[in-house]
Each structure stands twice: as structure tokens, then as C-alpha cells.
Amino acid sequence: MRVIGIDLSGPSNHKDTVMAVFERQNGRLDFLKLLRNIGDLDILKEIEAQSQLDEVVIGIDAPLSYEDGGGDREGDKLLRQFIVSMGMKPGSIMIPTFNRMVYLTLRGIKITREIGNLTTRFPISIVEVHPGAVIGSRLPQCDLENVLSYKQSLSSRTWIRDWLGEQNLIQLPVFIDEESHLIDACAAALGAWHWKDPSLHPKWSFPANPPLHPYGYCC
């Protein structure tokens, strides 16, 4: 199985869009490649190439639907409650149609539609992932400060990079602590792996509810 984590940014912000590609084998994720500063076509070409080799599971850090009429989706409310119960900040879960989020939501929905139109040899599964919650929900309370500060702190990102290795993400490049987007792409892959693997379990999940919310949500 190939597991892909994508930290998506808005349509005009390629430089902060990152894709991390792993191969699952022997109870671990082996790092294969990391793509930075990528557009939609780059993402689709890589996914299509990986889907010729094996089943693909994709965790995307972006809203993949919105609430008809506006406001929170039910999953947004529940995930916000979950992260607050751990000591994380509620503001990291934003309404998909909020001004700062709407273009990211648009890109997330567009990307998933285009993935569904790819010519693949093996099946593709997609789940919406919150990378910060993936990390925070797997840490003891005493280490939570690293999640609260990793967007700004290099030392926290270095700590999380090493922690990801302890979660069986193998052979991660040392440079992934340079930017939070690199960390988030790897954490999205971790969340997607646990969501898909029947021997593992996400720390929190919300099921898909088609047709308006066609993808599950997890951390």
C-alpha cells in the first residue's frame, strides 16, 4: 500500500503545498519521496503514478466539503471538542466557508473530484485529516507544548520529526523540520495510515455522509 499525506494550501499558494509519499510494509511507513511547491497537476500525476503500483490511501489536510447553509460541519464541531479536551486550541478547526478558509476548501473539493477521474490500476481511498490533532492525540500531556508551538518553533518541529520516526515513519529526511508544512504532510500520512489499516485505529474519526460529505474525517 502507498500512503500519501498532503498539506494543501490555497490555489494560488503552491509554495506551501507539500506531498509526502510512503510505502506501508511490515507495520511501518517507509519514506519514498517528498514534493514541495506543487500545483494540482503535479499532485494528480504523482497519485496516478503511485496508483499503478499499489493501493493508495491519501490523507488531505484541507476541508473536503462544506456545510450547506454555512457554518460548521458536524465533524468540525466534534473534532473541536476533542482537541480542546486534550488542551489544544479550538481556533485550529475553522469553518470551511470562513473567509480565510474558503479558497482552501475550494481546492480540496476540486482535487478530490479530479482524483476520482484518474485512470488507476489499484483503488484509491481519501480521508480528511487534521495533522495537529494527529500529533497531539498521540502525545502525553507533558509533551503537548510541542504541538502548540511547532508552527513557530524549530526546536518543536525537530522534536516532532524525531517523534514521527518513533511512530514507524522510517527514513524521514532530516530537513522536514524546516517548515511546519513538511511536518503536516507527514502527520497527514500517519493519520491516513491509522484510519485505513484494520490493525490500527485513528484516535478520532467521523464517517463520510454522502452525498454532501463524501469523505471521512480523522486524526
C-alpha positions as CSV (number, residue, x, y, z in Angstrom):
1,M,0.0,0.0,0.0
2,R,1.1,3.5,-0.8
3,V,0.2,6.2,1.8
4,I,0.2,9.8,0.8
5,G,-0.1,12.8,3.1
6,I,-0.9,16.2,1.5
7,D,-0.7,19.6,3.3
8,L,-2.8,21.6,0.9
9,S,-2.8,25.4,0.7
10,G,-5.0,27.7,-1.3
11,P,-5.0,27.5,-5.2
12,S,-2.5,30.4,-5.6
13,N,-0.1,29.2,-2.9
14,H,1.9,26.4,-4.4
15,K,4.9,27.1,-2.3
16,D,3.2,25.9,0.9
17,T,1.7,22.8,-0.6
18,V,3.5,19.6,0.3
19,M,3.0,15.9,-0.6
20,A,4.8,13.1,1.3
21,V,4.7,9.6,-0.2
22,F,5.3,6.4,1.9
23,E,5.1,2.7,1.3
24,R,3.5,0.6,4.0
25,Q,5.2,-2.6,4.8
26,N,6.0,-4.8,7.8
27,G,4.0,-2.5,10.2
28,R,5.7,0.7,9.2
29,L,5.7,3.5,6.6
30,D,8.9,3.7,4.6
31,F,9.5,7.2,3.2
32,L,9.7,7.3,-0.6
33,K,9.6,11.0,-1.6
34,L,8.5,14.5,-0.7
35,L,7.3,17.0,-3.2
36,R,7.2,20.8,-2.4
37,N,5.9,23.9,-4.2
38,I,3.4,21.8,-6.3
39,G,0.3,22.6,-8.2
40,D,-2.8,20.5,-8.8
41,L,-1.4,18.8,-11.9
42,D,1.8,17.7,-10.0
43,I,-0.4,16.2,-7.3
44,L,-2.6,14.3,-9.8
45,K,0.4,13.0,-11.8
46,E,2.0,11.6,-8.6
47,I,-1.2,10.0,-7.3
48,E,-1.9,8.4,-10.7
49,A,1.7,7.0,-10.9
50,Q,1.5,5.5,-7.4
51,S,-1.9,4.0,-8.2
52,Q,-0.3,1.9,-11.0
53,L,1.9,0.3,-8.4
54,D,-0.4,-0.5,-5.4
55,E,-3.5,0.6,-3.5
56,V,-3.3,4.3,-2.5
57,V,-4.5,5.9,0.7
58,I,-4.5,9.7,0.8
59,G,-4.8,11.9,3.9
60,I,-5.5,15.6,2.9
61,D,-5.2,18.5,5.3
62,A,-8.0,20.7,3.9
63,P,-11.8,20.7,4.1
64,L,-13.2,18.3,1.5
65,S,-16.8,19.5,1.9
66,Y,-18.7,22.4,3.4
67,E,-22.0,22.7,5.3
68,D,-24.9,23.6,3.1
69,G,-26.1,26.9,4.5
70,G,-22.7,27.7,6.1
71,G,-21.2,27.2,9.5
72,D,-19.5,24.2,11.0
73,R,-20.0,20.7,9.7
74,E,-20.9,18.2,12.4
75,G,-17.4,16.7,12.2
76,D,-15.9,20.2,12.8
77,K,-17.8,20.7,16.0
78,L,-16.9,17.2,17.3
79,L,-13.2,17.5,16.4
80,R,-13.0,20.9,18.0
81,Q,-14.5,19.5,21.2
82,F,-12.0,16.6,21.1
83,I,-8.9,18.7,20.7
84,V,-10.0,21.2,23.4
85,S,-10.4,18.2,25.8
86,M,-6.7,17.4,25.2
87,G,-5.6,21.0,25.8
88,M,-5.3,22.2,22.2
89,K,-6.7,25.4,20.9
90,P,-10.1,25.5,19.3
91,G,-9.1,28.0,16.6
92,S,-7.2,25.4,14.6
93,I,-10.6,24.0,13.5
94,M,-12.0,26.7,11.2
95,I,-15.4,26.8,9.4
96,P,-14.8,25.7,5.8
97,T,-16.6,28.7,4.4
98,F,-14.8,31.2,6.6
99,N,-13.0,33.9,4.6
100,R,-9.6,32.6,5.4
101,M,-10.6,29.0,4.5
102,V,-12.9,29.2,1.5
103,Y,-10.2,29.0,-1.2
104,L,-8.6,26.1,0.6
105,T,-12.0,24.4,0.7
106,L,-12.5,25.1,-3.0
107,R,-9.1,23.5,-3.8
108,G,-9.7,20.5,-1.6
109,I,-13.1,19.8,-3.2
110,K,-11.6,20.3,-6.7
111,I,-8.6,18.0,-6.1
112,T,-10.8,15.1,-4.8
113,R,-13.1,15.4,-7.8
114,E,-10.1,15.2,-10.1
115,I,-8.6,12.3,-8.2
116,G,-11.8,10.4,-8.8
117,N,-11.4,10.9,-12.6
118,L,-7.9,9.4,-12.7
119,T,-7.1,6.2,-14.6
120,T,-5.9,3.9,-11.9
121,R,-4.9,0.2,-11.7
122,F,-5.4,0.0,-7.9
123,P,-8.1,1.6,-5.7
124,I,-7.7,5.0,-4.1
125,S,-9.1,6.0,-0.7
126,I,-9.3,9.6,0.6
127,V,-9.7,10.9,4.1
128,E,-9.7,14.4,5.5
129,V,-7.0,14.7,8.2
130,H,-6.1,17.3,10.9
131,P,-2.3,16.9,11.3
132,G,-2.0,18.8,14.5
133,A,-4.7,16.6,16.1
134,V,-2.9,13.5,14.7
135,I,0.2,14.5,16.7
136,G,-1.5,15.9,19.8
137,S,-3.8,12.9,20.3
138,R,-0.8,10.6,20.4
139,L,1.3,12.5,22.9
140,P,1.3,12.5,26.7
141,Q,0.1,15.8,28.2
142,C,3.6,16.7,29.3
143,D,4.7,16.9,25.6
144,L,1.7,18.8,24.3
145,E,3.6,22.1,24.2
146,N,5.5,20.9,21.2
147,V,2.2,20.7,19.2
148,L,1.0,24.1,20.4
149,S,4.3,25.7,19.2
150,Y,5.6,23.8,16.2
151,K,4.2,26.2,13.7
152,Q,6.6,28.9,15.1
153,S,9.4,26.8,16.8
154,L,12.2,25.0,15.1
155,S,13.0,23.0,18.2
156,S,9.4,21.8,18.5
157,R,9.4,20.7,14.8
158,T,12.7,18.9,15.4
159,W,11.2,17.1,18.4
160,I,8.1,16.2,16.3
161,R,10.3,14.9,13.4
162,D,12.0,12.5,15.8
163,W,8.7,11.5,17.3
164,L,7.3,10.7,13.9
165,G,10.2,8.3,13.5
166,E,9.2,6.6,16.7
167,Q,5.7,6.2,15.2
168,N,7.3,4.0,12.5
169,L,7.6,6.6,9.8
170,I,11.0,5.3,8.6
171,Q,13.9,7.2,7.0
172,L,12.3,10.7,7.2
173,P,14.6,13.4,5.8
174,V,16.2,15.5,8.5
175,F,15.1,18.7,6.7
176,I,11.4,18.2,7.4
177,D,11.8,20.3,10.5
178,E,12.5,23.3,8.2
179,E,8.8,24.2,7.8
180,S,5.5,23.2,9.5
181,H,4.0,22.2,6.1
182,L,6.6,19.4,5.8
183,I,5.7,18.1,9.3
184,D,2.0,18.4,8.5
185,A,2.2,16.3,5.3
186,C,4.0,13.5,7.2
187,A,1.5,13.7,10.0
188,A,-1.4,13.6,7.5
189,A,0.1,10.3,6.1
190,L,0.3,8.9,9.7
191,G,-3.4,9.7,10.3
192,A,-4.5,8.2,7.0
193,W,-2.5,5.1,7.6
194,H,-4.1,4.5,11.0
195,W,-7.5,5.3,9.5
196,K,-7.1,2.7,6.8
197,D,-5.2,-0.1,8.5
198,P,-7.6,-2.6,10.2
199,S,-4.9,-3.5,12.7
200,L,-4.7,0.2,13.8
201,H,-7.2,2.8,14.8
202,P,-7.4,6.6,14.4
203,K,-7.6,8.5,17.7
204,W,-10.8,10.2,16.5
205,S,-12.8,9.7,13.3
206,F,-16.1,10.8,11.8
207,P,-17.7,8.8,8.9
208,A,-18.4,10.0,5.5
209,N,-22.0,11.1,4.9
210,P,-22.7,11.2,1.2
211,P,-23.7,13.0,-0.9
212,L,-22.9,16.3,0.8
213,H,-19.9,15.0,2.8
214,P,-18.4,12.1,0.7
215,Y,-15.2,11.7,2.7
216,G,-14.5,10.7,6.3
217,Y,-12.6,12.9,8.7
218,C,-9.9,11.7,11.2
219,C,-6.9,12.4,13.3
